[in-house]
């Protein structure tokens, strides 16, 4: 009887067995709370938003590259429909078109415009005045720094008796450049004692061909770099990215990125 009493009821024996199971290393049932469920779902949302942000960033960069390349190609294509003018008594300028004429007189550099990013020099623009054949009208042109010295004498006359071909794309003048050009005109009029007609709001870009080619390169280089990168990665495989060759390629890509970035900033400053 005593043994039966000590053993207790079936429910008691079942509870004792469950307690013994826990003591022997059994595990309690796992309960997932609502907070834990939310915590598990949050990383997925963050990961998704991160992917969306990356995709949008890539699309934005890709779109900007396409736009830069498009404007470069468009400017070059417009060259075929450029107008040649005599520039005997006047110099006619129309924004967004190419113009071409022979000039026999020009002034030394009248405006040097410097570009900086955080006080770091990125580009310099050099502007000159060219005159109509009768010296009654001037036009503002942008060219290389040595343009005047290469083509004109100290007396502002062309070295070539046939004149210098002025061919360029007509652009709107930056406000600061226009202001500096206005000051240069006043100085010129004061020194020569003669007035000139001039439209300072527009200038002839003699660098248009070179800059258009640069724009196309800015658009094409990243695409070529991407193709080369994936081609190399496919040849060497993912396992070789940590190899000596892979590290050298990584260094080359980083250096190339900085060189490309400097080049792109330099070119963009001219627009």
C-alpha positions in Angstrom: 0.0 0.0 0.0 2.8 2.4 1.0 4.5 1.8 -2.4 1.3 2.6 -4.3 0.7 5.8 -2.2 4.3 7.0 -2.8 3.9 6.4 -6.5 0.9 8.8 -6.5 -1.7 9.2 -9.2 -1.0 8.7 -12.9 -1.0 12.5 -13.4 1.6 12.9 -10.7 3.7 10.1 -12.2 3.5 11.8 -15.6 4.6 15.2 -14.2 7.5 13.6 -12.3 8.5 11.9 -15.6 8.4 15.3 -17.4 10.5 16.9 -14.7 13.0 14.1 -14.9 13.1 14.6 -18.7 14.0 18.3 -18.2 16.7 17.5 -15.6 18.2 15.0 -18.1 18.8 17.7 -20.7 15.4 18.0 -22.4 14.5 21.3 -24.1 11.6 23.6 -23.3 9.2 24.4 -26.2 10.5 27.4 -28.3 8.2 30.4 -28.3 8.7 33.0 -31.0 7.4 36.4 -29.9 6.1 39.2 -32.2 9.2 41.3 -31.5 11.5 38.5 -32.6 9.4 38.1 -35.8 9.7 41.8 -36.6 13.5 41.7 -35.8 13.9 38.9 -38.4 11.8 40.8 -41.0 13.7 44.1 -40.7 17.0 43.0 -42.2 15.1 41.7 -45.3 13.5 45.1 -45.7 16.8 46.9 -45.3 18.5 44.6 -47.7 15.7 45.2 -50.3 15.9 49.0 -49.9 19.7 48.8 -50.2 19.4 46.8 -53.5 16.9 49.3 -54.8 19.2 52.2 -53.9 22.1 50.6 -55.6 20.1 49.9 -58.8 18.8 53.5 -58.9 22.3 54.8 -58.4 23.7 52.7 -61.2 20.8 53.8 -63.5 21.5 57.4 -62.6 25.2 57.1 -63.4 24.4 55.2 -66.6 21.9 57.8 -67.6 24.4 60.6 -67.0 27.0 58.9 -69.1 24.5 58.4 -71.9 23.6 62.1 -71.8 27.2 63.2 -71.8 28.0 61.0 -74.8 24.9 62.1 -76.6 25.7 65.8 -76.4 29.3 65.1 -77.6 28.0 63.2 -80.6 25.3 65.7 -81.3 27.7 68.6 -81.3 30.0 66.9 -83.8 27.0 66.0 -86.0 25.9 69.6 -86.1 29.3 70.6 -87.5 28.2 69.3 -90.9 25.5 71.9 -91.1 27.7 74.8 -89.9 27.5 78.1 -91.7 30.4 79.9 -93.3 30.3 83.7 -93.1 32.5 86.4 -94.6 33.0 88.4 -91.4 34.0 91.4 -93.4 31.9 94.0 -91.5 30.1 91.9 -88.9 30.3 88.5 -87.1 27.0 86.8 -86.8 26.6 84.3 -83.9 23.7 82.0 -83.2 23.7 79.8 -80.2 23.8 76.0 -80.8 25.3 76.3 -84.3 28.7 76.0 -85.9 30.3 79.0 -87.6 33.3 79.4 -89.8 35.2 82.5 -91.2 38.7 83.9 -91.8 40.1 86.3 -89.2 43.0 88.6 -89.7 43.1 90.3 -86.4 42.8 89.2 -82.8 43.8 90.3 -79.3 46.0 88.5 -76.8 44.2 86.7 -74.0 41.5 88.9 -72.6 40.0 86.5 -70.0 41.5 83.6 -68.0 38.9 81.8 -66.1 40.0 79.3 -63.4 37.9 76.5 -62.1 38.5 74.9 -58.6 37.0 72.2 -56.5 37.6 72.8 -52.8 40.5 75.2 -53.8 42.0 72.5 -56.0 42.6 73.8 -59.6 40.6 71.6 -62.1 40.6 73.6 -65.3 41.5 76.9 -67.0 39.6 78.6 -69.8 41.4 81.1 -72.1 39.4 83.6 -74.1 40.4 86.0 -76.9 38.8 88.7 -79.1 38.7 88.2 -82.9 37.8 91.1 -85.2 35.9 91.5 -88.4 38.0 92.4 -91.4 37.1 96.1 -91.1 37.8 96.1 -87.4 34.3 97.3 -86.5 33.1 94.2 -84.6 34.6 91.7 -82.2 33.7 88.2 -81.1 34.7 86.3 -78.0 36.4 82.9 -78.7 37.7 80.2 -76.4 40.9 78.4 -77.4 44.1 76.9 -76.1 46.4 79.1 -74.1 49.0 79.4 -77.0 46.4 80.1 -79.7 47.3 83.8 -80.1 51.0 83.3 -80.0 50.8 80.4 -82.6 48.7 82.4 -85.1 49.2 86.1 -84.5 52.0 88.6 -84.3 52.6 91.2 -81.5 50.7 93.7 -83.6 47.6 91.5 -83.5 47.8 90.6 -87.2 47.8 87.0 -88.5 51.1 85.4 -89.4 49.5 83.9 -92.4 48.5 86.4 -95.1 45.4 84.3 -95.8 44.2 84.7 -92.2 43.3 82.2 -89.5 40.3 79.9 -89.9 37.9 80.5 -87.0 35.7 77.4 -86.8 33.8 76.6 -83.7 30.5 75.9 -81.9 28.6 78.9 -80.5 27.9 78.6 -76.8 26.3 80.8 -74.1 28.9 82.7 -72.1 29.2 82.0 -68.4 28.1 85.0 -66.3 31.5 85.5 -64.7 33.3 85.2 -68.0 30.9 87.7 -69.6 31.6 90.1 -66.8 35.3 89.8 -67.2 35.0 90.2 -70.9 33.0 93.4 -70.4 35.9 94.8 -68.3 38.4 93.8 -71.0 36.3 95.6 -73.7 36.3 98.8 -71.7 40.1 98.6 -71.2 40.5 97.9 -74.9 38.3 100.9 -76.0 40.2 103.1 -73.6 43.6 102.1 -74.9 42.8 102.2 -78.6 40.3 105.1 -78.5 37.9 103.2 -80.7 34.6 101.4 -79.9 33.6 97.9 -81.2 30.4 96.1 -81.5 30.4 92.8 -79.6 27.9 90.3 -78.2 29.5 89.1 -75.0 26.6 86.7 -74.2 27.9 84.3 -76.8 31.3 82.9 -77.7 32.8 80.7 -80.4 34.3 77.6 -78.9 37.4 76.6 -81.0 37.8 73.6 -78.6 34.5 72.1 -79.5 35.8 69.2 -81.5 38.3 68.2 -78.8 35.8 68.6 -76.0 33.1 66.6 -77.9 35.6 63.7 -78.3 36.4 63.9 -74.6 32.6 63.7 -73.8 32.3 60.6 -75.9 35.3 59.1 -74.1 33.8 59.9 -70.7 30.7 57.9 -71.7 32.6 55.0 -73.3 35.5 54.4 -70.9 33.3 53.1 -68.0 31.5 50.7 -70.3 34.7 49.4 -71.7 36.2 49.1 -68.1 33.1 47.1 -67.1 33.4 44.7 -70.0 37.1 44.2 -69.4 36.5 43.7 -65.6 33.9 40.9 -66.2 36.0 39.4 -68.9 39.0 39.2 -66.6 36.9 37.9 -63.8 35.5 35.2 -66.0 39.0 34.1 -67.1 40.6 34.0 -63.6 37.5 33.1 -61.7 36.3 34.3 -58.3 38.9 32.1 -56.5 41.8 34.1 -58.0 40.6 37.6 -56.9 42.8 37.3 -53.8 45.8 36.2 -55.8 48.8 38.4 -56.6 47.4 39.0 -60.1 44.0 39.9 -58.7 45.5 42.4 -56.3 47.5 44.0 -59.0 44.4 44.3 -61.2 42.5 45.8 -58.2 45.3 48.5 -57.7 45.3 49.3 -61.5 41.5 49.7 -61.4 41.6 52.0 -58.4 44.3 54.2 -60.0 42.4 54.2 -63.3 39.2 55.2 -61.4 41.0 58.3 -59.9 42.6 59.2 -63.2 39.2 58.9 -65.0 37.5 61.0 -62.3 40.0 63.8 -62.6 39.7 63.7 -66.4 35.9 63.8 -66.2 35.9 66.7 -63.7 38.3 68.6 -65.9 36.2 68.2 -69.1 32.9 68.9 -67.4 34.2 72.3 -66.1 34.2 73.5 -69.7 30.5 73.3 -70.0 
